[in-house]
Amino acid sequence: MVAPSGTDNFSVSVIIPTYNRSAFLKSALESVTSQSYPIKEILVIDDGSTDQTVENLTPNFKSVIFIRQENQGVSAARNTGIKKATGEWIALLDSDDLWTVGKIEKQIAHLRQNPKIKACHSGEEWVRNGNPVKVPTRLNKSNDGLFSRSLDRCIICPSSILIHRSVFKKIGIFDEDLPLCEDYDFWIRLLLHYEIGLVKEALVIKQGGHSDQLSTSTWGLDRFRVQSLEKILASEPLNPNQKIAILSAIAHKADLLSKGFSKHEKREEAIFYVNKNSQACQKISSLKNIKVS
C-alpha cells in the first residue's frame, strides 16, 4: 500500500538497493506494496544492473521510483536513496529479502509506544534454496549487551531496520570506502549513540543460497570489520570501556586473520595482522592501567 504525499510524522520511505536481481526484486516489491501500513514512497536504486531491472519491473510497479546509477556498490546505492527520500522514517530492504504484511505497522506501533526511540529492528526468518533454516543463536536480537555482541559480527538485519532520518545527520551514512561489512560499520556507529527498539517477531524473510552473495562467498570478512573498527576508534568520541571493547574485538579478529593467512601460506599478510593484534593488546593494557590509577 503506497500512501499519498502529506502523511503524518510517521511517513515511511522504503529504500531498496539492487544489482542484477530483477527476479528477486519483484517479490521484494510485492512484499512492500502489500504492507498493511501506508508507505509514502518506494525508491529502488538500480546500481548499474545489466539485466534490464528497470525495464522489466516499471510496468507493474508504476508507483515505485526507480533511480539508476553507475555501479558503485551497495553503500552508495543506499546512500543515494537516503539522500532522495522524503519520509521522516527510512526503511531499508535488500532486494533478495521479503517483509511480512504487517512489518511496518508493527514497528510503527512500537515506536508510538516508545517515542524516544529513533530506530527499530525486528526478528527474522532464514530460507536457503527454498528451505527453512534455523537462525543462529548468536543473532539474539535483545538489547542485552547488544553493542558488545555486535562487535563480533552483524546482529541487526538491514532489511529489518526502520530509522528516523535525523539519525543520519548525527552519525552519517553508509561508508562507501568499505567494499563489504558496510552494514556492520553502520550498526556499530548507531549503537554507540542510540538505544534501538526491537519487535521480536520475525518480520523479515531472508533468502539465501544464491551465488552473488558476497558475504558468504568472500573469505576473511574480518579484514573489513577491523578496518571499520580502527576508523571508529580514531573518529568517534568513546569512553574507556568502549575503547577497550573495540580494541579487544580488533585484537581477536586480527589473531584469527593472522592464523588464517598463515594457513594459506600468506606470510606477509599474517605478519601484518600479528602486528595489529600486538598493537591492540598494548593499547588495551595502557587503558586498563589508566583506569586503575
Helices and strands as residue ranges (DSSP letters): E 12-18, H 22-33, E 41-47, H 53-57, G 58-60, E 65-69, H 74-84, E 89-92, E 97-99, H 103-113, E 119-128, E 131-133, G 137-139, H 146-150, G 158-160, E 162-164, H 165-171, H 182-193, E 197-208, H 214-217, H 222-235, H 240-263, H 267-292
